[in-house]
């Protein structure tokens, strides 16, 4: 699948997130202080296992109702009112996990109540009833680029005249099933992530996170001005070793910047091969742009990271300073990795990227006045 920038500029009317560090404003402030939400935690929760870095909003044991529902209620209270789920105000729900942990809990405990929110359909239907949405609810799931896909789809609906406002909601909460799966790949281990740092062993963290954005055709101080998507379809987990997938996505979004002075919010999980390719290629494509990544504090919020980190980026720009790459140390894979925070004033845009299993890449251009 080739990459091309889809320049469908839309305004961000409202945007917020929830992480273990708080809402978007609180999270941005904590990142500026270098705080880490990641804590070494038994990988299987109450069933124990090796300690791994997790950033959790509460104990990750599955519950009935699901443990993520109270947090989504808090976040949902911040969403501006509308006839959400109607034809002109559709809802897009994105996640890589939905209620997958509850399916694992059913297999383990044989409690049928877990099935009420275990599948993607049942998970979204629970939210639809909870928030009183209508039937126009779209669902996306494509690993760690999922939120990007939902935001790009929202822009297309708006530009096609099929919607006047679109709500995009994303959520991913860590469960023993998810943490255990990443642990089996050896990349979720006892080490804390150090995004873009040159070291012998890579490590990631996982984190709970949810976010929303209300998008409109109206102009505003913050806009999503372009999206670029590329899928290498190379391997179940890996990327083309030559970095061609990263390069294709970077070139496409660079062509859409229109001379803007941008900073970079990278994917930056703490892996070595992918981290090196991302840092080096974006350094070549945007040699003057500082590169920051925040998963060394928040953990990887999986399919929701694109929307969670968009909300943090908007809050950081509003506050005047962009957090540096928490957890990273010198030497780094490229000279433009920002280890410290920097002022947002010299910039009028940001490139926000996410990458996923199988060589899927996504980038969006956040324009800010």
C-alpha positions as CSV (number, residue, x, y, z in Angstrom):
1,X,0.0,0.0,0.0
2,X,1.6,3.3,-1.1
3,X,1.7,6.4,1.1
4,X,0.2,9.6,0.0
5,X,-0.8,12.6,2.1
6,X,-4.6,13.0,2.4
7,X,-4.9,16.8,2.8
8,X,-8.4,17.1,4.3
9,X,-8.0,19.9,6.9
10,X,-10.4,19.8,9.8
11,X,-10.7,21.7,13.0
12,X,-10.3,20.2,16.5
13,X,-13.2,21.7,18.4
14,X,-12.4,19.7,21.6
15,X,-9.8,17.1,22.6
16,X,-8.8,15.5,25.9
17,X,-7.4,12.2,27.2
18,X,-7.1,10.2,30.4
19,X,-3.8,8.6,31.5
20,X,-2.5,7.5,34.9
21,X,-1.0,11.1,35.1
22,X,-4.4,12.7,34.7
23,X,-6.2,14.5,31.8
24,X,-4.3,16.0,28.9
25,X,-3.2,19.2,30.7
26,X,-2.1,17.3,33.8
27,X,-0.3,14.7,31.7
28,X,1.6,17.3,29.7
29,X,2.6,19.1,33.0
30,X,3.8,15.8,34.5
31,X,5.8,14.9,31.4
32,X,7.5,18.4,31.6
33,X,8.6,17.4,35.1
34,X,10.0,14.1,33.8
35,X,7.5,12.0,35.8
36,X,7.0,8.3,34.9
37,X,3.7,6.7,35.2
38,X,5.3,3.3,34.5
39,X,5.8,1.0,37.6
40,X,7.1,-2.5,37.7
41,X,4.1,-4.7,38.1
42,X,3.4,-8.4,38.0
43,X,2.7,-9.2,34.3
44,X,-0.4,-11.3,35.1
45,X,-1.9,-9.0,37.8
46,X,-3.3,-11.0,40.6
47,X,-1.8,-14.2,39.1
48,X,1.7,-12.8,39.5
49,X,4.5,-13.3,37.0
50,X,7.6,-11.4,36.2
51,X,7.6,-7.6,37.0
52,X,7.2,-5.5,33.9
53,X,6.7,-1.7,33.4
54,X,3.0,-0.9,33.3
55,X,1.2,2.4,33.7
56,X,-2.3,1.6,35.0
57,X,-5.3,3.6,36.1
58,X,-6.2,0.8,38.6
59,X,-5.6,-2.9,39.2
60,X,-5.7,-4.7,35.8
61,X,-7.7,-7.6,37.0
62,X,-10.9,-8.0,34.9
63,X,-14.1,-7.0,36.6
64,X,-17.9,-7.0,35.9
65,X,-18.8,-4.3,34.8
66,X,-15.4,-3.8,33.1
67,X,-12.8,-1.8,34.9
68,X,-12.5,0.7,32.1
69,X,-16.1,1.8,32.2
70,X,-15.8,4.3,35.2
71,X,-12.8,5.9,33.5
72,X,-14.6,6.3,30.2
73,X,-17.5,7.8,32.1
74,X,-15.2,10.5,33.4
75,X,-13.7,11.2,30.0
76,X,-17.2,11.1,28.4
77,X,-18.4,13.9,30.7
78,X,-15.9,16.2,28.9
79,X,-17.3,15.6,25.4
80,X,-19.4,18.5,24.1
81,X,-23.1,17.6,23.7
82,X,-24.6,16.7,20.4
83,X,-26.9,14.1,18.9
84,X,-24.0,11.7,18.8
85,X,-24.6,8.6,16.8
86,X,-26.9,10.4,14.4
87,X,-26.2,10.5,10.6
88,X,-24.8,14.1,10.8
89,X,-22.9,13.5,14.1
90,X,-21.5,10.0,13.9
91,X,-19.2,8.4,16.4
92,X,-16.0,6.6,15.5
93,X,-14.7,4.2,18.2
94,X,-11.1,3.0,17.9
95,X,-9.2,0.4,19.9
96,X,-6.8,-2.5,19.5
97,X,-8.1,-4.4,22.6
98,X,-11.7,-3.4,23.2
99,X,-12.7,-6.1,25.8
100,X,-10.2,-8.8,24.9
101,X,-9.2,-9.2,28.5
102,X,-12.7,-10.1,29.4
103,X,-12.7,-13.0,26.9
104,X,-9.5,-14.2,28.5
105,X,-11.2,-13.9,31.9
106,X,-14.2,-16.0,30.7
107,X,-11.9,-18.7,29.4
108,X,-10.1,-18.7,32.8
109,X,-13.1,-18.3,35.2
110,X,-16.0,-19.5,33.0
111,X,-18.1,-16.5,34.3
112,X,-20.5,-15.8,31.4
113,X,-20.9,-12.1,32.6
114,X,-17.5,-11.4,31.0
115,X,-19.0,-12.1,27.5
116,X,-21.3,-9.1,27.8
117,X,-18.4,-6.8,27.0
118,X,-15.7,-9.2,25.7
119,X,-16.0,-8.8,21.9
120,X,-15.4,-5.5,20.0
121,X,-19.1,-5.4,19.2
122,X,-20.2,-6.0,22.7
123,X,-17.7,-3.5,24.1
124,X,-18.8,-0.7,21.8
125,X,-22.5,-1.6,22.3
126,X,-22.0,-1.1,26.0
127,X,-20.6,2.3,25.4
128,X,-23.4,3.2,23.0
129,X,-26.0,2.4,25.6
130,X,-24.0,4.1,28.3
131,X,-23.7,7.4,26.5
132,X,-27.0,7.3,24.6
133,X,-25.5,7.3,21.1
134,X,-27.5,6.6,18.1
135,X,-26.8,3.8,15.6
136,X,-24.3,5.6,13.4
137,X,-21.2,4.3,15.2
138,X,-18.1,3.2,13.2
139,X,-15.5,0.9,14.6
140,X,-11.8,0.7,13.7
141,X,-9.1,-1.7,14.9
142,X,-5.6,-1.9,13.2
143,X,-3.1,-2.4,16.0
144,X,-1.2,0.7,17.0
145,X,-2.2,3.0,14.1
146,X,-5.9,2.5,14.9
147,X,-6.6,6.0,16.3
148,X,-5.0,7.6,13.2
149,X,-7.3,5.6,11.0
150,X,-10.3,6.8,12.9
151,X,-9.2,10.4,12.7
152,X,-8.5,10.2,9.0
153,X,-11.9,8.6,8.4
154,X,-13.6,11.4,10.4
155,X,-11.9,14.0,8.1
156,X,-13.2,12.2,5.0
157,X,-16.7,12.1,6.4
158,X,-16.6,15.8,7.0
159,X,-15.1,16.7,3.6
160,X,-17.6,14.5,1.8
161,X,-20.4,16.4,3.5
162,X,-21.7,13.2,5.2
163,X,-21.3,14.7,8.7
164,X,-21.2,18.2,10.3
165,X,-19.3,17.0,13.5
166,X,-17.6,13.8,14.2
167,X,-16.7,12.3,17.6
168,X,-13.7,10.0,17.7
169,X,-13.2,8.0,20.9
170,X,-10.4,5.6,21.6
171,X,-9.6,3.4,24.6
172,X,-7.1,0.7,25.4
173,X,-6.7,-0.8,28.9
174,X,-4.0,-3.3,29.8
175,X,-5.2,-6.8,30.9
176,X,-3.2,-9.9,31.8
177,X,-4.0,-11.2,28.4
178,X,-2.4,-8.2,26.6
179,X,0.5,-7.9,29.0
180,X,1.2,-11.6,28.8
181,X,1.2,-11.5,25.1
182,X,3.8,-8.8,24.8
183,X,5.8,-10.5,27.5
184,X,6.0,-13.6,25.5
185,X,7.6,-11.6,22.7
186,X,10.4,-10.7,25.2
187,X,10.1,-6.9,24.4
188,X,7.9,-6.3,27.5
189,X,10.5,-7.3,30.1
190,X,11.9,-6.1,33.4
191,X,13.6,-3.1,31.8
192,X,12.2,0.4,31.6
193,X,11.8,1.9,28.1
194,X,14.4,4.4,26.9
195,X,13.0,5.6,23.5
196,X,15.6,6.3,20.8
197,X,18.5,5.5,23.1
198,X,21.4,3.4,21.9
199,X,21.7,0.4,24.2
200,X,22.0,-3.4,24.0
201,X,18.5,-4.4,25.0
202,X,15.2,-2.8,24.0
203,X,12.2,-2.7,26.3
204,X,8.7,-1.2,26.1
205,X,6.1,-0.4,28.7
206,X,2.3,-0.7,28.4
207,X,-0.2,1.8,29.6
208,X,-3.9,2.4,30.1
209,X,-5.2,5.3,28.0
210,X,-8.3,6.8,26.4
211,X,-8.9,10.0,24.5
212,X,-11.5,11.8,22.3
213,X,-11.6,14.5,19.7
214,X,-14.5,16.3,18.2
215,X,-13.7,17.3,14.6
216,X,-15.5,19.9,12.4
217,X,-15.0,21.6,9.1
218,X,-14.7,24.9,11.0
219,X,-11.3,26.5,11.3
220,X,-9.7,26.9,14.7
221,X,-6.4,27.4,16.4
222,X,-5.7,23.6,16.1
223,X,-6.3,21.6,12.9
224,X,-5.5,18.2,11.6
225,X,-4.3,19.4,8.2
226,X,-3.1,16.1,6.6
227,X,-2.8,12.4,7.1
228,X,-0.4,9.9,5.6
229,X,-0.8,6.1,5.9
230,X,1.4,3.3,4.6
231,X,1.4,-0.4,5.1
232,X,4.4,-2.5,4.2
233,X,2.6,-5.8,4.7
234,X,6.0,-7.3,5.3
235,X,5.9,-9.4,8.4
236,X,3.6,-10.2,11.4
237,X,5.6,-8.0,13.7
238,X,8.6,-6.5,11.9
239,X,9.5,-3.8,9.4
240,X,11.4,-3.8,6.1
241,X,15.0,-3.8,7.4
242,X,15.9,-1.0,5.0
243,X,13.3,1.4,6.6
244,X,11.5,1.9,3.3
245,X,8.1,1.9,5.1
246,X,9.1,4.6,7.5
247,X,10.6,6.6,4.6
248,X,7.4,6.3,2.5
249,X,5.2,7.6,5.3
250,X,7.7,10.4,6.2
251,X,8.0,11.6,2.7
252,X,4.3,11.7,2.2
253,X,3.6,13.8,5.3
254,X,6.6,16.0,4.6
255,X,5.1,16.9,1.2
256,X,2.0,18.1,3.0
257,X,3.7,20.4,5.5
258,X,3.6,23.4,3.2
259,X,6.6,25.1,4.6
260,X,5.4,24.9,8.2
261,X,8.0,24.8,10.9
262,X,7.3,21.5,12.6
263,X,8.4,19.5,15.6
264,X,8.0,15.7,15.7
265,X,6.1,13.5,18.2
266,X,7.4,10.1,17.4
267,X,6.1,6.6,18.2
268,X,9.1,5.9,20.4
269,X,8.2,2.8,22.2
270,X,11.7,1.8,23.3
271,X,12.4,-0.9,20.7
272,X,15.8,-0.9,19.1
273,X,15.4,-1.7,15.4
274,X,12.1,0.2,14.8
275,X,13.3,3.1,17.0
276,X,16.6,3.4,15.1
277,X,14.8,3.4,11.7
278,X,12.2,6.0,12.9
279,X,14.7,8.4,14.4
280,X,17.2,8.2,11.5
281,X,14.6,8.6,8.7
282,X,12.7,11.4,10.3
283,X,16.0,13.1,11.1
284,X,16.8,13.0,7.4
285,X,13.4,14.1,6.3
286,X,13.0,16.9,8.9
287,X,16.6,17.8,9.9
288,X,15.6,20.9,11.8
289,X,12.8,19.4,13.8
290,X,13.2,18.2,17.4
291,X,11.9,14.6,17.9
292,X,10.1,13.8,21.2
293,X,8.3,10.6,22.4
294,X,6.4,10.1,25.6
295,X,5.9,6.3,25.9
296,X,8.9,6.1,28.2
297,X,6.5,7.7,30.8
298,X,3.0,6.7,29.7
299,X,3.7,3.3,28.3
300,X,2.4,2.2,25.0
301,X,-1.4,2.8,24.9
302,X,-1.5,0.6,21.8
303,X,-4.3,1.4,19.4
304,X,-5.2,4.5,21.3
305,X,-1.8,6.1,21.4
306,X,-2.4,8.3,18.4
307,X,-5.4,10.0,20.0
308,X,-4.0,10.1,23.6
309,X,-0.8,11.7,22.4
310,X,-2.7,14.1,20.1
311,X,-4.5,15.4,23.2
312,X,-1.3,15.7,25.1
313,X,0.4,17.5,22.2
314,X,-2.5,20.1,22.0
315,X,-2.3,20.7,25.7
316,X,1.5,21.1,25.6
317,X,1.3,23.6,22.8
318,X,-1.4,25.6,24.8
319,X,1.0,25.6,27.7
320,X,3.9,26.8,25.6
321,X,6.4,24.0,26.1
322,X,6.7,20.5,24.5
323,X,7.9,17.7,26.8
324,X,11.1,16.0,25.9
325,X,11.6,12.2,25.5
326,X,11.1,10.9,29.1
327,X,13.4,7.9,29.8
328,X,15.8,8.6,27.0
329,X,19.5,9.1,27.6
330,X,22.5,9.8,25.4
331,X,23.7,8.5,23.0
332,X,20.6,8.5,20.8
333,X,19.9,7.2,17.4
334,X,19.8,10.7,15.9
335,X,21.0,14.1,17.0
336,X,17.5,15.6,16.8
337,X,16.1,13.5,19.7
338,X,14.9,16.0,22.3
339,X,16.0,14.9,25.7
340,X,14.7,18.1,27.3
341,X,11.6,20.1,26.8
342,X,11.5,22.9,24.3
343,X,9.3,26.0,23.6
344,X,6.4,25.6,21.2
345,X,6.5,29.2,20.0
346,X,9.1,28.7,17.1
347,X,6.8,26.2,15.5
348,X,3.4,26.3,13.7
349,X,2.9,22.6,13.3
350,X,3.7,19.1,14.5
351,X,4.0,15.8,12.8
352,X,2.5,13.1,15.0
353,X,3.4,9.5,14.1
354,X,2.4,5.9,15.1
355,X,3.7,2.6,13.9
356,X,2.2,-0.9,14.2
357,X,2.8,-4.6,13.9
358,X,3.2,-5.7,10.3
359,X,4.9,-2.5,9.1
360,X,1.9,-0.2,9.3
361,X,2.8,3.5,9.5
362,X,0.7,6.6,10.1
363,X,1.4,10.3,10.4
364,X,-0.7,13.4,10.8
365,X,0.0,17.0,10.6
366,X,-1.2,19.1,13.5
367,X,-1.4,22.7,12.6
368,X,-1.3,25.2,15.5
369,X,-1.5,29.0,15.4
